Amino acid sequence: MRTGNTITSCRSTNGTAWTLVATSTVTMAANCYIGLVDCSGSNTALNTSSFSTLSVTP
């Protein structure tokens, strides 16, 4: 979530209950680009994930 120059990240295992991961304040322009990241945690294994029920609200 972005409010002004504050970015808040959350995670959820079920899409209903969300846990705060981190909050950072970063000076940025009015527009910014977002991305989704996932990691297997291993250098030798791939991770298969899907993202659903996403929304981006200006």
N, C-alpha and C positions, 0 to 999 in steps of 0.2 A: 504494500500500500504506500502511496506517496501523498504526503501532505506538505505542500511547500517544498522545502529542501530536506525533509525527513523521509527516509525510506524505512519501512517496517516489513520484515519477512516473517512468515508463519508457516507452519507445516501441519499436516493432518494425515492420519492413516485411514480415515473413513469419510472425509469430505464434510463432516458435520462439526466435530470437535476440533478446534484449532489451538495450537500452542505457539506462543511467541518464540521466535528463534533469535532475532537480533533487530536492533534499531540503529540506523546511522544517519548522520546529518552530512549532506554533501551539497556543495554549491553547484548548481546546474542551470541550464537554460530552461525556458518554459516548456519545451518539448523534450522528451527523452524516449529511448527505445528500451523495451523489456525483452527478456528471454527466460526460458524455462531450462533448468539444469537437473540432471540426474547422474548418479555415479554408482558404480558397483562396489567401490571401495577396494578393488583388486586390480593389479596390473595385468593379470592373465585371464580375467573373466569379463564378459560383456554383461550389461544389465539391460533387460527389456522392461520398459515402463510405458505407461500411457497416462496422458493428462486429459481430464475431462471436466466439464462444468466450469470452464474458465470465463472470466469476464474482465474487460478492461473498460473503465469508465473515466472519461476525461474530466 
